[in-house]
Amino acid sequence: MTGADLDPGCPLDDTGGGEWARPLDDGTWVGPDGVTWRRRGDRELDLTAVRRLLRRGARVFHAYGVTPHEHTGGGVDALLDRLEQFRADKLGPHASFRVAELRAPDRSVVVMVQEEC
């Protein structure tokens, strides 16, 4: 089971161990292409702000395990559905999500979803 499976319980780490990524806690994150992304502001995003950023072309990464992974297409929709369920208190006591905006030096935008349990 991996983060890509969007398991509702606590995740199993099948990556061989290692410290889980916490880009929202760290304030910065180096993406798979070597670009350093920095958190913009201290506030977390609500779903309205997330959708607005997506309409403007933001990419979506999900920090769930050692390495955050990008969601595209239906994966973004599934992740947003999970966020809506979380906000409505329908995922149970082990689910926790934080969402924030990260920016690259070229002003590109990433919506980072950090899932914890």
N, C-alpha and C positions, 0 to 999 in steps of 0.2 A: 504494500500500500504506500502511496506517495502523496505529496501535497496536491498533485495534479488530479487525484481521485476525489478531492474535496470531501474527504471523510468527515462526518460530523463529530467523531470522537477525537481523543488525543491521537496525534500522528505517531506512526512508527517510523523510525529513521532507518531507511534502507540505503543510505549514502555512505555507509562505512564509518559513521560517527562524525564527530566534529561539532563545533559550536554553531548553534543555529543563528542565522542572520537576523539582526535587529536594526535594520537601516533607520527606522524612525527614532529609535533610542540613540543611535550613534550620530544622527544628523547628516551623515554622508553615506554614499554607497557607490562602489565602483561596479558598473554594469559589465555584461559579458563582452562588450566591445571596447572596454578599457576607459570609457567615459566616466568621470566623477560627477555624480549627481548629489546635489545638496538640498536638504529640506527647506522648503519655503514657509517661513512663519512657524508659530508654535501650535496653531489650532489644528484640530483634526477636521477632515472634510465630512460633510453630510452627503447623502445620496444625490441631492440636487446639484451640489457643487461638482461631484464626481461626473454626473451626466453632462454638465456644462463643459467640463474639461475634455470629455470624450468627444463631444461634438466639435471641439476645436482641434482634434487630432492627437490627443494625449495617448501614450502607450500605457498599458496596465501590467504591472508586475505584482506577483504574489509571493511574499516572504513567508514561506511555510516549510521550514527545514533549513538545511545548511546553505543552499543556493536559491535565491529568489528566481522565479521563472516567469516568462512573459505569457500572458493570456491574449488570445486573439479570437475574433469571431464569436462562436458559441461559447467559448471558454469565458469570455468577458461577461456574457449574459448570465451564465451559470454562477459566476462569482458574485455578480450584482444581486442575483436571487438570494444567495447565501447571506449577503450583507443585509438585505431586506428582512430575511427571516431572523437574523441576529438582532436587528433593531427592534423587531416585534417580539422579542423574547421567546422565539420558537425553537431555538437550537439546543437548549439545555444548559446546564451549569458549567460545562467544560469549554464552551466556545467563547472566544474573545477576539475581536477584530479592532484594529486601528487603521485609519486611512489618512494619508497626507499627500501633499503635492511635493514632488522633487523636480529640480531644474538643473539642466546641464549648462555649461558655459555659453553654448550657442542659443540658450533660452528654450530649448526643447523641454517638453513637460512629460513627466511620468506620474501616474497615479500609483502609489505604493500601498498595497494592502498587506498589513502585517498581522498574521494570524497566530494566536497563542492559545495554549490551554494549560 
